[in-house]
Amino acid sequence: MAGRTILLTGASGVVGQALLPRLLRNSGDVDVVVLVHRSAVSGYAVSSVRGDIAAPRLGLTHEAYTRLADKVDAVIHCAAVTDFNRTDGSLEATNVEGTRNMVAFAEQAEATLYHVSTAFVDTTVDGVRGSTAVGYATSKSAAEQVLRTSRVPHVVLRPSVVIGDSESGVISAFQGLHQVVAGLFAGMVPMIPFDASWPIDFIPSDVVADAIATVVEKRVSDGEYWITAGEQALRLDEAMDLAVAYAGELGVAVDTPRFVPPDLFDRLIGPVFLEALPERIKSSVLRMLEFFTTYLQSGATMPSSLDELAQLGVMELPDQHESLTNNLHFWADCKGHCACDQTRRVA
């Protein structure tokens, strides 16, 4: 990447915080410019520009916008609102209009745009469960459509559920899968309304970061890449058994959740079960159900581009059992379930 200037959005997010050090590793003469909105980035040899992707010209003056565009050769767009429960319009403003603004910037800069989307753009959810998740998936799908109708050379990268580093488990912010584990440890997951054999696709953040950085380093300028476990994904019951067994090692008594057919849960069990819960617990359970509904996709195995990415030099997917165990360990450390190594806490 010698002599290149890369603009990175979303550097403070889960993917961005894993990607930034990977971009700077053996980077030669690469210059990374970070577009920051609220959270500043420190500890790295990068330049920062304060702006807002949801605003025209990224919230910059005409002069600052032009200067930035004149020196940028590649744009990595990671910034997005990922909170399913947003109903204030920020999903559309950030995920859709923000992408439109990044496309306009890349066009002026004559730069390739590397767009970090999600593997769940085609998620379709019926009924009450997961209804707010539809808004997120729709916004990410609309963002991809903005790219497809543009003249900007672009690459779409679609990671599945992003967990922490495959070895250390470190992650900048706990995600939906961690919330499910927390519910499991708290005894709030007596049943799961899905087939035990369905795959649960997750991908460590270091694999995601390596895939994005490698595609940029190789100067790939078109295509779509599914950064997913695909056929290597764990079955849902495998993941739950691993979490239950790990809880036992920590001395936390956890019952293995019972799997029930989704239609049976929706028609008979769910209405009674949910209404009997205190409001605070009900809210947590609904969030967990939303996670499962959104990310299991009715038992479908996700497409995966890992073999194609490996030909570019991207690291192989580590053993899924080990990655999940390491992530559970980091989460448990930080939540006080076992002795915590202070150097591994979430910032």
Residue pairs with C-beta under 8 A, 6 or more apart in sequence:
1 27
1 28
1 29
1 30
1 216
1 217
2 28
2 29
2 30
3 28
3 29
3 30
4 29
4 30
4 31
4 73
4 74
5 30
5 31
5 32
5 33
5 71
5 72
5 73
5 74
6 23
6 30
6 31
6 32
6 33
6 72
6 73
6 74
6 75
6 76
6 216
7 33
7 34
7 35
7 68
7 72
7 74
7 75
7 76
7 105
7 109
7 111
8 16
8 19
8 20
8 23
8 32
8 33
8 34
8 35
8 46
8 75
8 76
8 78
9 16
9 34
9 35
9 53
9 75
9 76
9 77
9 78
9 79
9 102
10 16
10 77
10 78
10 79
10 80
10 116
11 17
11 19
11 20
11 34
11 35
11 36
11 41
11 46
11 78
12 36
12 38
12 39
12 41
12 172
13 78
13 79
13 80
13 82
13 172
13 173
14 162
14 171
14 172
14 173
14 175
14 205
15 78
15 116
15 159
15 162
15 205
15 208
15 209
15 212
16 78
16 79
17 172
18 165
18 172
18 205
18 206
18 208
18 209
19 76
19 78
19 208
19 209
19 212
19 213
20 32
20 34
20 41
20 44
20 46
21 44
21 209
22 206
22 209
22 210
22 212
22 213
23 30
23 32
23 76
23 213
23 216
24 30
24 32
24 44
24 45
24 46
31 47
31 71
32 44
32 46
32 47
33 46
33 47
33 48
33 49
33 68
33 71
33 72
34 41
34 46
34 47
34 48
34 49
35 48
35 49
35 50
35 51
35 53
35 58
35 79
36 48
36 49
36 50
36 51
37 50
37 51
37 52
37 53
37 79
40 48
41 48
49 60
49 64
49 68
50 59
51 58
51 59
51 60
52 58
52 59
53 77
53 79
53 94
53 98
53 99
53 101
53 102
54 90
54 93
54 94
54 97
54 98
54 101
55 101
56 101
57 65
57 101
58 65
58 101
58 102
58 105
60 68
65 105
65 108
66 108
68 105
68 109
69 105
69 108
69 109
70 109
72 105
72 109
72 111
73 109
73 111
73 112
74 111
74 112
74 113
74 114
74 216
75 102
75 105
75 106
75 109
75 111
75 112
75 113
75 114
76 114
76 116
76 212
76 216
77 99
77 102
77 113
77 114
77 115
77 116
78 116
79 94
79 98
80 94
80 95
80 98
80 116
80 140
80 143
81 90
81 91
81 94
81 95
81 136
81 139
82 136
83 136
84 132
84 133
84 135
84 136
84 290
84 294
85 132
86 135
86 136
87 132
87 135
91 135
91 136
91 139
92 139
92 142
95 136
95 139
95 140
95 142
95 143
96 139
96 142
96 143
96 146
98 143
99 115
99 143
99 146
99 147
100 146
102 113
102 115
103 113
103 146
103 147
103 150
103 152
103 154
105 111
106 112
106 113
106 152
106 154
107 150
107 151
107 152
111 152
112 152
112 153
112 154
112 155
112 219
112 221
113 147
113 152
113 153
113 154
113 155
114 154
114 155
114 157
114 212
114 215
114 216
115 143
115 144
115 147
115 154
115 155
115 156
115 157
116 157
116 159
116 212
117 140
117 143
117 144
117 156
117 157
117 158
118 137
118 140
118 158
118 159
118 160
119 158
119 159
119 160
119 201
119 226
119 227
119 228
119 302
120 137
120 140
120 160
120 294
120 295
120 297
121 137
121 140
121 141
121 144
121 158
122 137
122 141
123 133
123 134
123 137
123 294
123 297
124 134
125 131
125 133
125 134
125 137
125 293
125 294
127 266
129 266
129 270
129 286
129 289
129 290
129 293
130 289
130 290
130 293
130 294
132 290
133 290
133 293
133 294
136 294
137 294
144 156
147 154
147 156
153 221
153 222
154 221
154 222
155 215
155 220
155 221
155 222
155 223
155 224
155 225
156 223
156 224
156 225
157 211
157 212
157 215
157 224
157 225
157 227
158 224
158 225
158 226
158 227
158 228
159 203
159 208
159 211
159 227
159 228
160 201
160 202
160 203
160 226
160 227
160 228
160 229
160 295
160 302
161 175
161 176
161 177
161 200
161 201
161 202
161 203
161 295
162 171
162 175
162 202
162 203
162 204
162 205
162 208
163 169
163 171
163 175
163 177
163 202
163 203
163 204
163 205
163 323
163 324
163 327
164 170
164 171
164 204
164 205
164 326
164 327
164 330
165 171
165 204
165 205
165 206
165 326
166 204
166 206
166 207
166 318
166 322
166 323
166 326
167 206
167 318
167 326
168 326
168 330
168 344
169 326
169 327
169 328
169 329
169 330
169 331
169 344
170 330
170 344
170 346
171 178
171 205
171 327
171 330
171 346
172 346
172 347
173 346
174 331
174 346
176 287
176 291
176 294
176 295
177 202
177 291
177 327
178 327
178 331
179 284
179 287
179 288
179 291
180 189
180 288
180 291
180 292
181 243
181 328
181 331
182 331
182 335
183 189
183 284
183 285
183 288
184 240
184 243
184 244
184 247
184 254
184 257
185 247
185 252
185 254
185 337
187 254
187 255
188 281
188 284
188 285
188 288
189 257
189 285
189 288
190 255
190 257
190 258
191 257
191 258
191 259
191 260
191 265
191 269
191 273
192 236
192 240
192 257
192 258
192 259
192 260
192 292
193 259
193 260
193 261
193 262
193 264
193 265
193 266
193 269
193 270
193 289
193 292
194 236
194 259
194 262
194 292
194 296
194 299
195 236
195 259
195 261
195 262
195 299
196 235
196 236
196 237
196 240
196 259
197 235
197 236
197 237
197 299
198 235
198 236
198 296
198 298
198 299
199 229
199 233
199 234
199 235
199 236
199 296
199 299
199 300
199 301
199 302
200 233
200 234
200 235
200 236
200 239
200 295
200 296
201 228
201 229
201 230
201 233
201 295
201 301
201 302
202 229
202 233
202 234
202 320
202 323
202 324
203 227
203 228
203 229
203 317
204 317
204 318
204 323
204 327
206 315
207 227
207 314
207 315
207 317
207 318
208 227
210 314
210 315
211 225
211 227
211 309
211 314
212 227
214 309
214 312
214 313
214 314
215 225
215 309
215 312
218 312
218 313
220 312
224 305
225 305
225 308
225 309
226 302
226 303
226 304
226 305
227 304
227 305
227 306
227 309
228 302
228 303
228 304
228 305
228 306
229 302
229 304
229 306
229 317
229 320
230 301
230 302
230 303
230 304
230 306
231 301
231 304
232 304
232 306
232 317
232 320
233 301
233 302
233 320
234 242
234 320
234 321
234 324
236 259
236 296
237 259
238 321
239 324
240 256
240 257
241 256
242 321
242 324
242 325
242 328
243 254
243 324
243 328
244 254
244 255
244 256
246 325
246 328
246 329
246 332
247 253
247 254
248 254
250 332
250 337
250 338
252 337
260 269
274 282
274 285
274 286
275 282
277 285
306 314
306 316
306 317
310 316
329 338
330 344
332 338
333 339
333 340
333 341
333 344
333 345
334 340
334 344
334 345
334 346
